[in-house]
Amino acid sequence: MSTRQQVLMLWLASSSLEGHVLGWSFFDGSSGAGPQLTADPPYGTGVDALRDGWRLMQMSPLNPPVPGHERETSFLKHEFVFERLVEI
């Protein structure tokens, strides 16, 4: 048996892990041999991912909007990166 990493990126509606998921991406180092995500999105909040055993690796920094550009559309700024290690 060997261990592989799975990475889950969640973009939330706020800087809180309790904010609801706006977007997500999943990267599977097990090439499908580990557990898979089936729901779209797989979790309703970041806390739900923690409760399911995902480990939080990174949170995006909180940057204030540039004055005069507060209402412009841009990237999703509340990014959270989770990982879990799976045996294959």
ABEGO torsion letter per residue (X at the ends): XBBBBBBBBBBBABABAABBBABBBBBBAAGGABBBBABOBABABAAAAAAAGBBBABBBBBBBBBBGAAABBBBBABBBBBBBBBBX
